[in-house]
């Protein structure tokens, strides 16, 4: 264990989370087994090896599916409020282990410790939400056109839910899905990112302990590890009616095609190219805080990170100067040190994408007003630390149209009315998060209207980054159309059934059709 990890207390954290050896890459609960190749997990914080897990082989996967499908038969029979009680206990266990799990998230992914703790808090919050939901899985009752008939609809569990998550939120996105799926009576198979496998092992250990304590069978929560080939086992498996996948647009299109080919359902949370519109009536101080955190928080590796700042020409220079000045105050370094604002990218491959984006924007005619670059020397030995960069550009640049998962912010200029800014905001293929900074009620309402932002999330006077679990999270267009977390997102994890009951002695047909025998 490295000096940084030791000082951070990671050894004790791993022990508290039950992470012991490399044989925990595949799990159906209390039973851990794997026969595949080894994945090594290195921290982007200092480049040190944290641990190893074995990947899931085809034979391992079949064991998981057998166990999961068997467990579903038991779990779906439990009343939803009882399932809610188990999820409540899971949430309480997360409260007990918030500090060690937050430390692992921070060290394995590279986000700040505060963000690591915040991610575990999201898990706790969705458990609380799900517990209440366990008594509200309601359908509708409607009037029948036929006398003496009653109609209603109800929801039933789907079965085995497959979850594929990304490295940037290595535990929260899984919890968003699994807490709701469990409440609905489903069982889950999770493939975490191969870049953060130990976070997956830790979560599985916590869940397995809770299910075992309640005398429930293995298979309600299952873990598989590996690269895209392991994910393909789920996407092509007709025994899995729903696959929830979080990641790039490219990955999402592959998943969607594979699942659709077998007429399954997919829940997709894909890329974002999020913008903040800054109107002449904006609060500049508020704008700077929202834009800078949105652009550099988690080193720009959130799907909701701010990529574009669309500024009215009358205040462009004022806003630009304020944002550039704020960037001059950023402290980049070890994210476990709470004095730092920006930590590392996930790996050197991400650094390469970042570097290519900076070259590309200049080649297309843009101007770097805050130059980026790789940081080297003491404290930056992992090779994953870069400087947040700002470039002046236009919306039609090819690089601006794409999502670069790194701290690169593009400043765009608009003139005239707010509708022109909205057109720029909508002028990309992604449709996840958006925001407007204005004290003008008319501008705010136009932004939120049917002719306004085309994103799944539209905010007024807050940034694009960050979301509360009470609202449905997701985006439109090539962001995939999926919704997770709050509101009525639970419905995707269930199958809807319409029921009609005839309590008369006759059999009238709908639409007045006559069929006499």
DOROKOL-862216 format. One record per residue (C-alpha): residue number from 0; x, y, z. Coordinates in steps of 0.2 Angstrom, whole numbers. Layout:
[NUM, [X, Y, Z]]
...
END
This chain:
[0, [0, 0, 0]]
[1, [7, 17, -5]]
[2, [11, 31, 8]]
[3, [-4, 41, 2]]
[4, [-16, 26, 4]]
[5, [-9, 22, 21]]
[6, [-10, 40, 27]]
[7, [-28, 40, 21]]
[8, [-32, 25, 31]]
[9, [-36, 14, 15]]
[10, [-30, -2, 23]]
[11, [-43, -1, 37]]
[12, [-56, 4, 24]]
[13, [-53, -11, 14]]
[14, [-54, -22, 29]]
[15, [-70, -14, 35]]
[16, [-77, -17, 17]]
[17, [-72, -36, 17]]
[18, [-60, -35, 3]]
[19, [-47, -48, 6]]
[20, [-40, -57, -10]]
[21, [-41, -58, -29]]
[22, [-55, -72, -29]]
[23, [-69, -60, -27]]
[24, [-72, -54, -45]]
[25, [-88, -64, -47]]
[26, [-101, -66, -33]]
[27, [-119, -72, -31]]
[28, [-120, -66, -12]]
[29, [-110, -75, 1]]
[30, [-101, -86, -12]]
[31, [-87, -78, -21]]
[32, [-79, -87, -36]]
[33, [-70, -82, -52]]
[34, [-60, -92, -65]]
[35, [-56, -78, -78]]
[36, [-41, -67, -80]]
[37, [-35, -55, -67]]
[38, [-39, -36, -67]]
[39, [-27, -25, -58]]
[40, [-34, -9, -51]]
[41, [-22, 6, -50]]
[42, [-26, 22, -41]]
[43, [-25, 38, -52]]
[44, [-21, 48, -36]]
[45, [-3, 41, -35]]
[46, [-2, 27, -48]]
[47, [-1, 13, -34]]
[48, [-9, -4, -36]]
[49, [-24, -5, -24]]
[50, [-29, -23, -28]]
[51, [-34, -37, -40]]
[52, [-50, -46, -45]]
[53, [-53, -60, -56]]
[54, [-64, -58, -71]]
[55, [-80, -68, -75]]
[56, [-79, -82, -87]]
[57, [-93, -89, -97]]
[58, [-95, -104, -85]]
[59, [-95, -91, -70]]
[60, [-108, -81, -79]]
[61, [-120, -96, -81]]
[62, [-118, -100, -62]]
[63, [-123, -82, -58]]
[64, [-138, -83, -70]]
[65, [-144, -99, -63]]
[66, [-143, -93, -45]]
[67, [-151, -76, -49]]
[68, [-166, -84, -58]]
[69, [-169, -96, -44]]
[70, [-168, -81, -31]]
[71, [-180, -71, -41]]
[72, [-194, -85, -38]]
[73, [-192, -82, -19]]
[74, [-189, -63, -19]]
[75, [-204, -58, -30]]
[76, [-215, -68, -18]]
[77, [-210, -56, -3]]
[78, [-222, -42, 0]]
[79, [-215, -25, -7]]
[80, [-215, -17, 11]]
[81, [-204, -32, 17]]
[82, [-193, -29, 2]]
[83, [-192, -11, 8]]
[84, [-187, -17, 25]]
[85, [-172, -26, 18]]
[86, [-167, -11, 8]]
[87, [-169, 0, 23]]
[88, [-156, -11, 32]]
[89, [-145, -10, 17]]
[90, [-146, 9, 19]]
[91, [-142, 8, 37]]
[92, [-127, -3, 33]]
[93, [-121, 11, 21]]
[94, [-122, 24, 35]]
[95, [-111, 13, 45]]
[96, [-98, 11, 31]]
[97, [-100, 28, 23]]
[98, [-82, 33, 28]]
[99, [-73, 18, 22]]
[100, [-83, 16, 6]]
[101, [-81, 35, 3]]
[102, [-62, 33, 4]]
[103, [-62, 18, -8]]
[104, [-72, 28, -20]]
[105, [-61, 43, -19]]
[106, [-44, 33, -20]]
[107, [-49, 21, -34]]
[108, [-59, 33, -45]]
[109, [-49, 49, -41]]
[110, [-62, 61, -35]]
[111, [-61, 71, -19]]
[112, [-65, 63, -3]]
[113, [-80, 75, -1]]
[114, [-86, 69, -17]]
[115, [-83, 51, -12]]
[116, [-93, 53, 4]]
[117, [-106, 62, -7]]
[118, [-108, 48, -18]]
[119, [-111, 36, -4]]
[120, [-124, 48, 3]]
[121, [-133, 47, -14]]
[122, [-134, 28, -11]]
[123, [-141, 31, 6]]
[124, [-154, 43, -1]]
[125, [-160, 32, -14]]
[126, [-162, 18, -1]]
[127, [-173, 30, 9]]
[128, [-183, 35, -7]]
[129, [-185, 16, -11]]
[130, [-191, 12, 6]]
[131, [-206, 24, 5]]
[132, [-209, 18, -13]]
[133, [-211, 0, -7]]
[134, [-228, 5, -1]]
[135, [-233, 15, -17]]
[136, [-231, 4, -31]]
[137, [-248, 9, -37]]
[138, [-257, 7, -53]]
[139, [-273, 15, -59]]
[140, [-292, 10, -58]]
[141, [-303, 16, -73]]
[142, [-321, 14, -78]]
[143, [-326, 1, -90]]
[144, [-338, 5, -105]]
[145, [-346, -12, -101]]
[146, [-359, -13, -87]]
[147, [-354, -24, -72]]
[148, [-335, -23, -77]]
[149, [-320, -16, -67]]
[150, [-304, -11, -75]]
[151, [-287, -8, -67]]
[152, [-269, -9, -70]]
[153, [-255, -16, -59]]
[154, [-236, -19, -60]]
[155, [-226, -35, -58]]
[156, [-208, -38, -56]]
[157, [-198, -40, -73]]
[158, [-185, -53, -67]]
[159, [-166, -52, -68]]
[160, [-160, -34, -71]]
[161, [-143, -32, -79]]
[162, [-133, -16, -73]]
[163, [-118, -9, -82]]
[164, [-110, 6, -74]]
[165, [-96, 18, -78]]
[166, [-81, 23, -68]]
[167, [-85, 41, -64]]
[168, [-99, 36, -52]]
[169, [-93, 18, -47]]
[170, [-106, 15, -33]]
[171, [-120, 28, -34]]
[172, [-127, 23, -51]]
[173, [-128, 5, -46]]
[174, [-138, 10, -31]]
[175, [-150, 21, -41]]
[176, [-154, 5, -51]]
[177, [-153, -9, -39]]
[178, [-162, 0, -24]]
[179, [-178, 2, -35]]
[180, [-176, -14, -44]]
[181, [-175, -23, -27]]
[182, [-191, -14, -21]]
[183, [-200, -19, -37]]
[184, [-196, -38, -34]]
[185, [-182, -39, -46]]
[186, [-165, -47, -44]]
[187, [-149, -39, -51]]
[188, [-133, -43, -60]]
[189, [-120, -29, -60]]
[190, [-105, -27, -71]]
[191, [-95, -12, -64]]
[192, [-82, -3, -74]]
[193, [-66, -13, -76]]
[194, [-57, 4, -70]]
[195, [-65, 3, -53]]
[196, [-68, -15, -49]]
[197, [-65, -15, -30]]
[198, [-79, -3, -28]]
[199, [-90, -16, -35]]
[200, [-83, -29, -24]]
[201, [-86, -18, -8]]
[202, [-104, -15, -12]]
[203, [-108, -33, -16]]
[204, [-100, -38, 1]]
[205, [-112, -25, 10]]
[206, [-127, -31, 1]]
[207, [-123, -50, 3]]
[208, [-121, -47, 22]]
[209, [-139, -39, 23]]
[210, [-147, -52, 13]]
[211, [-139, -66, 22]]
[212, [-144, -59, 39]]
[213, [-162, -59, 33]]
[214, [-162, -77, 28]]
[215, [-164, -73, 10]]
[216, [-156, -84, -4]]
[217, [-140, -79, -14]]
[218, [-143, -71, -31]]
[219, [-154, -56, -27]]
[220, [-138, -46, -29]]
[221, [-124, -53, -41]]
[222, [-108, -46, -46]]
[223, [-98, -50, -62]]
[224, [-82, -41, -67]]
[225, [-73, -39, -83]]
[226, [-72, -29, -99]]
[227, [-85, -26, -113]]
[228, [-85, -45, -117]]
[229, [-93, -48, -100]]
[230, [-106, -35, -103]]
[231, [-110, -43, -119]]
[232, [-115, -59, -110]]
[233, [-129, -49, -102]]
[234, [-134, -38, -117]]
[235, [-137, -54, -128]]
[236, [-145, -64, -114]]
[237, [-164, -67, -117]]
[238, [-165, -71, -99]]
[239, [-162, -53, -94]]
[240, [-178, -43, -99]]
[241, [-170, -26, -94]]
[242, [-152, -20, -96]]
[243, [-147, -3, -88]]
[244, [-131, 4, -96]]
[245, [-122, 20, -91]]
[246, [-107, 26, -102]]
[247, [-103, 33, -119]]
[248, [-114, 36, -133]]
[249, [-104, 23, -143]]
[250, [-106, 10, -130]]
[251, [-125, 14, -128]]
[252, [-128, 11, -146]]
[253, [-120, -6, -146]]
[254, [-130, -11, -130]]
[255, [-147, -4, -138]]
[256, [-145, -14, -154]]
[257, [-140, -30, -145]]
[258, [-155, -29, -133]]
[259, [-167, -23, -146]]
[260, [-162, -38, -157]]
[261, [-170, -49, -144]]
[262, [-184, -37, -140]]
[263, [-178, -33, -123]]
[264, [-179, -17, -114]]
[265, [-164, -5, -111]]
[266, [-162, 10, -100]]
[267, [-148, 21, -107]]
[268, [-139, 35, -98]]
[269, [-126, 41, -110]]
[270, [-115, 56, -115]]
[271, [-119, 74, -111]]
[272, [-113, 90, -119]]
[273, [-120, 102, -106]]
[274, [-121, 121, -108]]
[275, [-125, 135, -97]]
[276, [-133, 150, -105]]
[277, [-127, 167, -97]]
[278, [-139, 181, -102]]
[279, [-137, 200, -99]]
[280, [-148, 198, -83]]
[281, [-137, 185, -75]]
[282, [-129, 186, -58]]
[283, [-111, 185, -63]]
[284, [-104, 179, -46]]
[285, [-117, 165, -46]]
[286, [-113, 161, -64]]
[287, [-94, 159, -60]]
[288, [-97, 147, -46]]
[289, [-109, 136, -56]]
[290, [-98, 136, -72]]
[291, [-82, 133, -63]]
[292, [-88, 119, -52]]
[293, [-97, 111, -67]]
[294, [-82, 112, -78]]
[295, [-69, 106, -66]]
[296, [-78, 96, -53]]
[297, [-73, 77, -53]]
[298, [-60, 84, -66]]
[299, [-73, 86, -79]]
[300, [-78, 67, -78]]
[301, [-96, 69, -74]]
[302, [-109, 66, -87]]
[303, [-117, 82, -81]]
[304, [-101, 92, -82]]
[305, [-102, 109, -90]]
[306, [-94, 108, -107]]
[307, [-100, 125, -115]]
[308, [-103, 142, -108]]
[309, [-115, 152, -120]]
[310, [-113, 170, -116]]
[311, [-122, 186, -122]]
[312, [-110, 197, -132]]
[313, [-114, 212, -121]]
[314, [-107, 204, -106]]
[315, [-95, 191, -114]]
[316, [-78, 200, -109]]
[317, [-84, 203, -91]]
[318, [-89, 184, -89]]
[319, [-74, 178, -98]]
[320, [-62, 188, -87]]
[321, [-71, 182, -71]]
[322, [-70, 164, -76]]
[323, [-52, 165, -81]]
[324, [-48, 174, -64]]
[325, [-57, 160, -55]]
[326, [-47, 147, -64]]
[327, [-31, 155, -58]]
[328, [-36, 151, -41]]
[329, [-38, 132, -44]]
[330, [-27, 120, -34]]
[331, [-24, 104, -43]]
[332, [-17, 89, -34]]
[333, [-21, 74, -23]]
[334, [-40, 74, -21]]
[335, [-38, 66, -4]]
[336, [-31, 83, 2]]
[337, [-47, 94, 4]]
[338, [-37, 110, 0]]
[339, [-37, 104, -18]]
[340, [-51, 108, -30]]
[341, [-46, 97, -45]]
[342, [-39, 79, -44]]
[343, [-33, 67, -58]]
[344, [-41, 60, -73]]
[345, [-45, 41, -72]]
[346, [-30, 35, -82]]
[347, [-18, 40, -95]]
[348, [-30, 35, -109]]
[349, [-41, 49, -103]]
[350, [-26, 61, -103]]
[351, [-23, 57, -121]]
[352, [-41, 61, -126]]
[353, [-39, 77, -116]]
[354, [-23, 82, -125]]
[355, [-31, 78, -142]]
[356, [-46, 89, -139]]
[357, [-35, 104, -135]]
[358, [-25, 101, -151]]
[359, [-41, 99, -161]]
[360, [-49, 115, -155]]
[361, [-34, 125, -160]]
[362, [-33, 117, -177]]
[363, [-52, 121, -180]]
[364, [-48, 140, -177]]
[365, [-52, 141, -158]]
[366, [-41, 150, -145]]
[367, [-35, 143, -129]]
[368, [-37, 157, -116]]
[369, [-32, 146, -101]]
[370, [-20, 133, -108]]
[371, [-20, 116, -102]]
[372, [-7, 103, -101]]
[373, [0, 88, -92]]
[374, [6, 91, -74]]
[375, [22, 82, -69]]
[376, [34, 81, -55]]
[377, [32, 78, -36]]
[378, [13, 73, -32]]
[379, [9, 70, -50]]
[380, [18, 53, -53]]
[381, [3, 44, -59]]
[382, [3, 54, -75]]
[383, [-16, 58, -74]]
[384, [-16, 76, -68]]
[385, [-20, 89, -80]]
[386, [-23, 108, -80]]
[387, [-41, 113, -83]]
[388, [-42, 122, -99]]
[389, [-53, 136, -107]]
[390, [-55, 138, -126]]
[391, [-65, 151, -136]]
[392, [-74, 142, -150]]
[393, [-90, 141, -160]]
[394, [-104, 128, -158]]
[395, [-100, 121, -175]]
[396, [-83, 115, -171]]
[397, [-82, 96, -173]]
[398, [-73, 95, -156]]
[399, [-86, 106, -148]]
[400, [-100, 94, -154]]
[401, [-92, 79, -145]]
[402, [-90, 76, -127]]
[403, [-72, 76, -120]]
[404, [-73, 68, -103]]
[405, [-60, 80, -96]]
[406, [-59, 98, -89]]
[407, [-61, 107, -105]]
[408, [-73, 122, -106]]
[409, [-78, 130, -122]]
[410, [-84, 149, -122]]
[411, [-97, 153, -135]]
[412, [-104, 170, -139]]
[413, [-122, 174, -144]]
[414, [-131, 190, -148]]
[415, [-149, 195, -148]]
[416, [-163, 187, -139]]
[417, [-162, 171, -128]]
[418, [-170, 161, -141]]
[419, [-153, 162, -151]]
[420, [-144, 155, -136]]
[421, [-156, 141, -134]]
[422, [-154, 136, -152]]
[423, [-135, 135, -148]]
[424, [-138, 125, -132]]
[425, [-149, 113, -142]]
[426, [-138, 112, -157]]
[427, [-129, 96, -152]]
[428, [-133, 77, -152]]
[429, [-133, 75, -133]]
[430, [-147, 81, -122]]
[431, [-143, 78, -104]]
[432, [-142, 93, -93]]
[433, [-143, 112, -96]]
[434, [-144, 128, -87]]
[435, [-148, 147, -89]]
[436, [-142, 161, -78]]
[437, [-154, 175, -78]]
[438, [-164, 186, -66]]
[439, [-177, 189, -80]]
[440, [-192, 178, -77]]
[441, [-197, 179, -96]]
[442, [-180, 172, -101]]
[443, [-181, 158, -88]]
[444, [-199, 153, -93]]
[445, [-194, 153, -111]]
[446, [-179, 141, -107]]
[447, [-191, 129, -98]]
[448, [-205, 130, -111]]
[449, [-208, 117, -124]]
[450, [-198, 128, -136]]
[451, [-184, 129, -124]]
[452, [-171, 117, -118]]
[453, [-172, 100, -126]]
[454, [-163, 91, -112]]
[455, [-169, 79, -99]]
[456, [-163, 91, -85]]
[457, [-165, 110, -87]]
[458, [-160, 122, -72]]
[459, [-162, 140, -68]]
[460, [-149, 149, -58]]
[461, [-139, 133, -54]]
[462, [-126, 124, -64]]
[463, [-128, 108, -75]]
[464, [-119, 97, -63]]
[465, [-126, 88, -48]]
[466, [-144, 80, -46]]
[467, [-155, 76, -32]]
[468, [-162, 58, -31]]
[469, [-180, 64, -29]]
[470, [-181, 69, -48]]
[471, [-179, 57, -62]]
[472, [-162, 58, -69]]
[473, [-158, 56, -88]]
[474, [-158, 64, -105]]
[475, [-165, 65, -122]]
[476, [-158, 62, -140]]
[477, [-142, 53, -140]]
[478, [-141, 53, -121]]
[479, [-152, 38, -123]]
[480, [-169, 43, -116]]
[481, [-167, 33, -100]]
[482, [-173, 39, -82]]
[483, [-166, 33, -66]]
[484, [-168, 38, -48]]
[485, [-183, 47, -42]]
[486, [-201, 52, -48]]
[487, [-209, 37, -57]]
[488, [-192, 30, -64]]
[489, [-197, 14, -54]]
[490, [-209, 9, -68]]
[491, [-195, 4, -80]]
[492, [-191, -10, -68]]
[493, [-208, -18, -69]]
[494, [-220, -25, -82]]
[495, [-237, -17, -83]]
[496, [-253, -27, -84]]
[497, [-271, -21, -88]]
[498, [-285, -31, -79]]
[499, [-303, -32, -83]]
[500, [-315, -41, -71]]
[501, [-333, -46, -76]]
[502, [-344, -48, -61]]
[503, [-360, -51, -71]]
[504, [-369, -66, -78]]
[505, [-367, -60, -96]]
[506, [-352, -57, -108]]
[507, [-354, -41, -117]]
[508, [-340, -36, -129]]
[509, [-331, -20, -130]]
[510, [-336, -7, -144]]
[511, [-353, -14, -144]]
[512, [-348, -29, -155]]
[513, [-362, -42, -156]]
[514, [-357, -61, -156]]
[515, [-372, -72, -152]]
[516, [-371, -91, -151]]
END
